[in-house]
Amino acid sequence: MVTGNYTVYGIPNCNSVQKARAWLEEQGIPYEFHDYKKKGITKTKLTAWCKELGWENVINKKGTTWRDLDEATKASVNSQARAVQIMMEHNSIIKRPIIEKDGKFIVMRFDEEQYRQIFL
């Protein structure tokens, strides 16, 4: 089993976050939960994720939050800087969960097979 300090970033009512947290708990893998709604997210953290993953992969354009934005705002999201700004303003638009180990990104979203390969 992989050891380290894990942080799960997300919002508590998200189905993917709930599945990921339940899976980690079933495997006995300790983690800290970072709730965007309560703790927010820093520009530094979002920028680091965007540099590693590409801002297009961090912003969730399939969710309700994105769909609820007006067309002008959606059209303005055409750079990493603008994507980070929108994600800071609307943290529900960040794909989730994002899991880090010792402060470094390891996985985004929930996929049980991928989790087995990473954590077990």
N, CA and C atoms as a LAMMPS dump frame, in Angstrom:
ITEM: TIMESTEP
0
ITEM: NUMBER OF ATOMS
360
ITEM: BOX BOUNDS ff ff ff
-5.0000000000000000e+02 5.0000000000000000e+02
-5.0000000000000000e+02 5.0000000000000000e+02
-5.0000000000000000e+02 5.0000000000000000e+02
ITEM: ATOMS id mol type element x y z
1 1 1 N 0.842 -1.187 0
2 1 2 C 0 0 0
3 1 3 C 0.88 1.24 0
4 2 1 N 0.472 2.221 -0.768
5 2 2 C 1.186 3.484 -0.839
6 2 3 C 0.938 4.254 0.453
7 3 1 N 1.991 4.836 0.989
8 3 2 C 1.824 5.648 2.184
9 3 3 C 2.121 7.091 1.852
10 4 1 N 1.669 7.978 2.707
11 4 2 C 1.869 9.402 2.508
12 4 3 C 0.701 10.163 3.099
13 5 1 N 0.767 11.453 2.974
14 5 2 C -0.317 12.306 3.454
15 5 3 C -1.191 12.68 2.268
16 6 1 N -2.406 12.15 2.257
17 6 2 C -3.321 12.385 1.152
18 6 3 C -4.295 13.503 1.49
19 7 1 N -4.593 14.316 0.469
20 7 2 C -5.622 15.334 0.577
21 7 3 C -6.576 15.133 -0.581
22 8 1 N -7.867 15.038 -0.256
23 8 2 C -8.92 14.919 -1.256
24 8 3 C -9.593 16.283 -1.353
25 9 1 N -9.542 16.884 -2.534
26 9 2 C -10.158 18.185 -2.778
27 9 3 C -11.49 17.995 -3.476
28 10 1 N -12.516 18.676 -2.995
29 10 2 C -13.819 18.581 -3.631
30 10 3 C -14.891 19.247 -2.808
31 11 1 N -16.127 18.882 -3.095
32 11 2 C -17.273 19.352 -2.322
33 11 3 C -18.016 18.114 -1.825
34 12 1 N -18.541 18.182 -0.604
35 12 2 C -19.079 16.966 0.025
36 12 3 C -20.294 16.345 -0.661
37 13 1 N -21.106 17.133 -1.358
38 13 2 C -22.317 16.565 -1.955
39 13 3 C -22.114 16.061 -3.374
40 14 1 N -20.886 16.075 -3.88
41 14 2 C -20.577 15.576 -5.222
42 14 3 C -20.512 14.048 -5.193
43 15 1 N -21.213 13.4 -6.112
44 15 2 C -21.239 11.932 -6.147
45 15 3 C -19.85 11.336 -6.329
46 16 1 N -19.04 11.914 -7.211
47 16 2 C -17.69 11.383 -7.446
48 16 3 C -16.829 11.511 -6.192
49 17 1 N -16.96 12.613 -5.495
50 17 2 C -16.207 12.819 -4.252
51 17 3 C -16.672 11.809 -3.207
52 18 1 N -17.967 11.615 -3.097
53 18 2 C -18.503 10.647 -2.133
54 18 3 C -17.994 9.242 -2.434
55 19 1 N -17.975 8.861 -3.708
56 19 2 C -17.476 7.533 -4.087
57 19 3 C -15.996 7.39 -3.76
58 20 1 N -15.216 8.421 -4.086
59 20 2 C -13.776 8.372 -3.818
60 20 3 C -13.502 8.272 -2.326
61 21 1 N -14.194 9.078 -1.533
62 21 2 C -13.982 9.056 -0.085
63 21 3 C -14.386 7.712 0.501
64 22 1 N -15.511 7.173 0.051
65 22 2 C -15.966 5.871 0.548
66 22 3 C -14.952 4.785 0.183
67 23 1 N -14.432 4.829 -1.038
68 23 2 C -13.461 3.833 -1.472
69 23 3 C -12.195 3.919 -0.625
70 24 1 N -11.678 5.115 -0.42
71 24 2 C -10.474 5.291 0.399
72 24 3 C -10.708 4.773 1.819
73 25 1 N -11.869 5.082 2.379
74 25 2 C -12.188 4.631 3.735
75 25 3 C -12.298 3.105 3.792
76 26 1 N -12.923 2.49 2.77
77 26 2 C -13.032 1.027 2.729
78 26 3 C -11.663 0.362 2.681
79 27 1 N -10.708 1.022 2.05
80 27 2 C -9.35 0.477 1.935
81 27 3 C -8.48 0.841 3.143
82 28 1 N -9.04 1.629 4.055
83 28 2 C -8.277 2.031 5.236
84 28 3 C -7.191 3.048 4.932
85 29 1 N -7.392 3.845 3.907
86 29 2 C -6.407 4.848 3.514
87 29 3 C -6.799 6.189 4.13
88 30 1 N -6.002 6.682 5.064
89 30 2 C -6.337 7.955 5.709
90 30 3 C -6.092 9.143 4.767
91 31 1 N -6.929 10.152 4.905
92 31 2 C -6.801 11.348 4.072
93 31 3 C -7.42 12.527 4.802
94 32 1 N -7.066 13.703 4.35
95 32 2 C -7.708 14.928 4.82
96 32 3 C -8.634 15.388 3.703
97 33 1 N -9.833 15.824 4.059
98 33 2 C -10.769 16.324 3.056
99 33 3 C -10.716 17.839 3.036
100 34 1 N -10.47 18.404 1.858
101 34 2 C -10.451 19.853 1.67
102 34 3 C -11.729 20.235 0.929
103 35 1 N -12.662 20.833 1.655
104 35 2 C -13.963 21.239 1.115
105 35 3 C -13.823 22.629 0.494
106 36 1 N -13.938 22.702 -0.847
107 36 2 C -13.838 23.99 -1.529
108 36 3 C -14.843 25.004 -0.993
109 37 1 N -16.022 24.524 -0.639
110 37 2 C -17.076 25.445 -0.201
111 37 3 C -16.723 26.106 1.128
112 38 1 N -16.073 25.368 2.007
113 38 2 C -15.726 25.916 3.321
114 38 3 C -14.337 26.539 3.358
115 39 1 N -13.372 25.91 2.68
116 39 2 C -11.975 26.352 2.771
117 39 3 C -11.513 27.141 1.556
118 40 1 N -12.299 27.13 0.478
119 40 2 C -11.869 27.805 -0.735
120 40 3 C -10.703 27.071 -1.391
121 41 1 N -10.074 27.736 -2.339
122 41 2 C -8.92 27.173 -3.033
123 41 3 C -8.03 28.337 -3.443
124 42 1 N -6.751 28.13 -3.381
125 42 2 C -5.829 29.231 -3.674
126 42 3 C -5.519 29.308 -5.173
127 43 1 N -5.17 30.499 -5.582
128 43 2 C -4.745 30.718 -6.958
129 43 3 C -3.488 29.9 -7.248
130 44 1 N -2.602 29.816 -6.262
131 44 2 C -1.363 29.055 -6.417
132 44 3 C -1.656 27.584 -6.69
133 45 1 N -2.582 27.001 -5.93
134 45 2 C -2.929 25.584 -6.096
135 45 3 C -3.562 25.348 -7.469
136 46 1 N -4.523 26.195 -7.842
137 46 2 C -5.175 26.039 -9.147
138 46 3 C -4.173 26.198 -10.288
139 47 1 N -3.289 27.158 -10.164
140 47 2 C -2.283 27.388 -11.202
141 47 3 C -1.37 26.17 -11.341
142 48 1 N -0.974 25.588 -10.218
143 48 2 C -0.113 24.394 -10.255
144 48 3 C -0.832 23.244 -10.951
145 49 1 N -2.105 23.016 -10.611
146 49 2 C -2.868 21.946 -11.262
147 49 3 C -2.999 22.209 -12.755
148 50 1 N -3.282 23.458 -13.112
149 50 2 C -3.449 23.802 -14.524
150 50 3 C -2.149 23.613 -15.299
151 51 1 N -1.033 23.961 -14.693
152 51 2 C 0.256 23.779 -15.368
153 51 3 C 0.539 22.297 -15.587
154 52 1 N 0.195 21.473 -14.608
155 52 2 C 0.47 20.038 -14.714
156 52 3 C -0.52 19.314 -15.619
157 53 1 N -1.786 19.691 -15.525
158 53 2 C -2.849 18.946 -16.206
159 53 3 C -3.432 19.642 -17.427
160 54 1 N -3.177 20.942 -17.542
161 54 2 C -3.835 21.746 -18.566
162 54 3 C -5.134 22.302 -18.013
163 55 1 N -5.332 23.6 -18.134
164 55 2 C -6.534 24.204 -17.542
165 55 3 C -7.805 23.619 -18.127
166 56 1 N -7.761 23.186 -19.384
167 56 2 C -8.939 22.601 -20.018
168 56 3 C -9.368 21.311 -19.333
169 57 1 N -8.428 20.635 -18.666
170 57 2 C -8.735 19.388 -17.963
171 57 3 C -9.167 19.614 -16.526
172 58 1 N -8.885 20.768 -15.973
173 58 2 C -9.235 21.04 -14.572
174 58 3 C -10.622 21.659 -14.468
175 59 1 N -10.992 22.441 -15.453
176 59 2 C -12.309 23.087 -15.43
177 59 3 C -13.36 22.107 -15.956
178 60 1 N -14.464 22.002 -15.246
179 60 2 C -15.516 21.045 -15.589
180 60 3 C -16.596 21.744 -16.417
181 61 1 N -16.56 21.502 -17.706
182 61 2 C -17.542 22.132 -18.595
183 61 3 C -18.798 21.287 -18.774
184 62 1 N -18.878 20.152 -18.09
185 62 2 C -20.06 19.294 -18.208
186 62 3 C -21.047 19.497 -17.064
187 63 1 N -20.615 20.199 -16.026
188 63 2 C -21.441 20.338 -14.834
189 63 3 C -22.427 21.493 -14.881
190 64 1 N -23.292 21.518 -13.901
191 64 2 C -24.332 22.531 -13.777
192 64 3 C -23.745 23.935 -13.638
193 65 1 N -22.675 24.055 -12.877
194 65 2 C -22.097 25.379 -12.64
195 65 3 C -21.675 26.017 -13.959
196 66 1 N -21.008 25.25 -14.814
197 66 2 C -20.601 25.768 -16.125
198 66 3 C -21.828 26.118 -16.958
199 67 1 N -22.792 25.223 -16.996
200 67 2 C -23.999 25.456 -17.807
201 67 3 C -24.761 26.691 -17.354
202 68 1 N -24.678 27.01 -16.065
203 68 2 C -25.395 28.168 -15.533
204 68 3 C -24.702 29.504 -15.798
205 69 1 N -23.442 29.47 -16.245
206 69 2 C -22.751 30.714 -16.572
207 69 3 C -23.339 31.315 -17.848
208 70 1 N -23.326 32.642 -17.933
209 70 2 C -23.81 33.264 -19.166
210 70 3 C -22.808 33.013 -20.296
211 71 1 N -23.284 33.136 -21.511
212 71 2 C -22.465 32.81 -22.69
213 71 3 C -21.224 33.685 -22.793
214 72 1 N -21.316 34.935 -22.417
215 72 2 C -20.158 35.832 -22.485
216 72 3 C -19.06 35.37 -21.527
217 73 1 N -19.453 34.931 -20.341
218 73 2 C -18.472 34.435 -19.369
219 73 3 C -17.823 33.164 -19.89
220 74 1 N -18.632 32.245 -20.4
221 74 2 C -18.084 31.003 -20.959
222 74 3 C -17.079 31.316 -22.064
223 75 1 N -17.442 32.229 -22.957
224 75 2 C -16.572 32.576 -24.084
225 75 3 C -15.27 33.224 -23.615
226 76 1 N -15.308 33.867 -22.449
227 76 2 C -14.109 34.554 -21.943
228 76 3 C -13.071 33.588 -21.37
229 77 1 N -13.478 32.346 -21.138
230 77 2 C -12.551 31.361 -20.573
231 77 3 C -11.737 30.754 -21.716
232 78 1 N -10.653 31.44 -22.048
233 78 2 C -9.836 31.029 -23.19
234 78 3 C -8.341 31.03 -22.871
235 79 1 N -8.033 31.071 -21.579
236 79 2 C -6.636 31.044 -21.151
237 79 3 C -6.561 30.461 -19.747
238 80 1 N -5.372 30.05 -19.365
239 80 2 C -5.19 29.522 -18.011
240 80 3 C -5.529 30.57 -16.962
241 81 1 N -5.08 31.792 -17.157
242 81 2 C -5.328 32.855 -16.18
243 81 3 C -6.827 33.073 -15.975
244 82 1 N -7.571 33.113 -17.064
245 82 2 C -9.023 33.332 -16.962
246 82 3 C -9.702 32.102 -16.345
247 83 1 N -9.257 30.914 -16.714
248 83 2 C -9.837 29.694 -16.135
249 83 3 C -9.622 29.673 -14.624
250 84 1 N -8.424 30.027 -14.176
251 84 2 C -8.134 30.058 -12.737
252 84 3 C -9.041 31.073 -12.055
253 85 1 N -9.216 32.236 -12.668
254 85 2 C -10.089 33.266 -12.088
255 85 3 C -11.52 32.744 -11.94
256 86 1 N -12.043 32.111 -12.975
257 86 2 C -13.411 31.569 -12.931
258 86 3 C -13.516 30.461 -11.881
259 87 1 N -12.49 29.588 -11.793
260 87 2 C -12.526 28.512 -10.8
261 87 3 C -12.466 29.061 -9.38
262 88 1 N -11.78 30.168 -9.185
263 88 2 C -11.753 30.773 -7.849
264 88 3 C -13.101 31.394 -7.508
265 89 1 N -13.773 31.959 -8.495
266 89 2 C -15.083 32.578 -8.288
267 89 3 C -16.189 31.529 -8.15
268 90 1 N -16.043 30.428 -8.857
269 90 2 C -17.07 29.372 -8.896
270 90 3 C -16.362 28.035 -8.655
271 91 1 N -16.026 27.74 -7.394
272 91 2 C -15.212 26.556 -7.132
273 91 3 C -15.916 25.232 -7.431
274 92 1 N -17.197 25.248 -7.635
275 92 2 C -17.902 24.021 -8.041
276 92 3 C -17.579 23.635 -9.479
277 93 1 N -16.911 24.52 -10.197
278 93 2 C -16.583 24.264 -11.597
279 93 3 C -15.277 23.476 -11.752
280 94 1 N -14.585 23.237 -10.636
281 94 2 C -13.339 22.468 -10.666
282 94 3 C -13.693 20.982 -10.721
283 95 1 N -13.062 20.242 -11.641
284 95 2 C -13.3 18.801 -11.677
285 95 3 C -12.906 18.203 -10.34
286 96 1 N -13.606 17.16 -9.963
287 96 2 C -13.374 16.604 -8.641
288 96 3 C -13.696 15.123 -8.594
289 97 1 N -13.139 14.471 -7.615
290 97 2 C -12.146 14.983 -6.68
291 97 3 C -10.767 15.086 -7.334
292 98 1 N -9.94 15.898 -6.746
293 98 2 C -8.519 15.929 -7.065
294 98 3 C -7.818 15.458 -5.801
295 99 1 N -6.921 14.492 -5.956
296 99 2 C -6.214 13.942 -4.795
297 99 3 C -4.729 14.215 -4.947
298 100 1 N -4.165 14.691 -3.847
299 100 2 C -2.73 14.923 -3.785
300 100 3 C -2.122 14.022 -2.722
301 101 1 N -0.865 13.707 -2.921
302 101 2 C -0.078 12.989 -1.926
303 101 3 C 1.107 13.884 -1.593
304 102 1 N 1.236 14.205 -0.315
305 102 2 C 2.324 15.069 0.139
306 102 3 C 2.404 16.35 -0.689
307 103 1 N 1.228 16.917 -1.008
308 103 2 C 1.169 18.189 -1.715
309 103 3 C 1.366 18.12 -3.215
310 104 1 N 1.465 16.912 -3.769
311 104 2 C 1.67 16.753 -5.213
312 104 3 C 0.491 15.988 -5.814
313 105 1 N 0.008 16.459 -6.956
314 105 2 C -1.118 15.832 -7.641
315 105 3 C -0.835 14.355 -7.942
316 106 1 N -1.831 13.49 -7.675
317 106 2 C -1.704 12.088 -8.096
318 106 3 C -2.869 11.6 -8.955
319 107 1 N -4.08 12.094 -8.715
320 107 2 C -5.21 11.594 -9.512
321 107 3 C -6.373 12.595 -9.455
322 108 1 N -7.142 12.605 -10.567
323 108 2 C -8.335 13.442 -10.656
324 108 3 C -9.513 12.559 -11.036
325 109 1 N -10.662 12.851 -10.472
326 109 2 C -11.907 12.115 -10.702
327 109 3 C -11.873 10.78 -9.96
328 110 1 N -12.95 9.998 -10.084
329 110 2 C -12.973 8.693 -9.425
330 110 3 C -13.106 7.603 -10.468
331 111 1 N -12.158 6.701 -10.447
332 111 2 C -12.179 5.505 -11.276
333 111 3 C -11.603 4.393 -10.398
334 112 1 N -12.444 3.441 -10.026
335 112 2 C -12.028 2.421 -9.07
336 112 3 C -10.781 1.661 -9.518
337 113 1 N -10.712 1.281 -10.781
338 113 2 C -9.545 0.537 -11.262
339 113 3 C -8.272 1.391 -11.162
340 114 1 N -8.387 2.639 -11.524
341 114 2 C -7.24 3.543 -11.424
342 114 3 C -6.821 3.708 -9.957
343 115 1 N -7.789 3.813 -9.073
344 115 2 C -7.481 3.93 -7.642
345 115 3 C -6.769 2.69 -7.128
346 116 1 N -7.205 1.502 -7.584
347 116 2 C -6.551 0.269 -7.165
348 116 3 C -5.073 0.289 -7.574
349 117 1 N -4.804 0.735 -8.781
350 117 2 C -3.423 0.777 -9.264
351 117 3 C -2.583 1.786 -8.488
352 118 1 N -3.179 2.889 -8.093
353 118 2 C -2.433 3.946 -7.401
354 118 3 C -2.254 3.644 -5.919
355 119 1 N -3.33 3.228 -5.263
356 119 2 C -3.316 3.146 -3.802
357 119 3 C -3.008 1.771 -3.231
358 120 1 N -3.231 0.706 -4.003
359 120 2 C -3.054 -0.636 -3.436
360 120 3 C -1.798 -1.31 -3.94
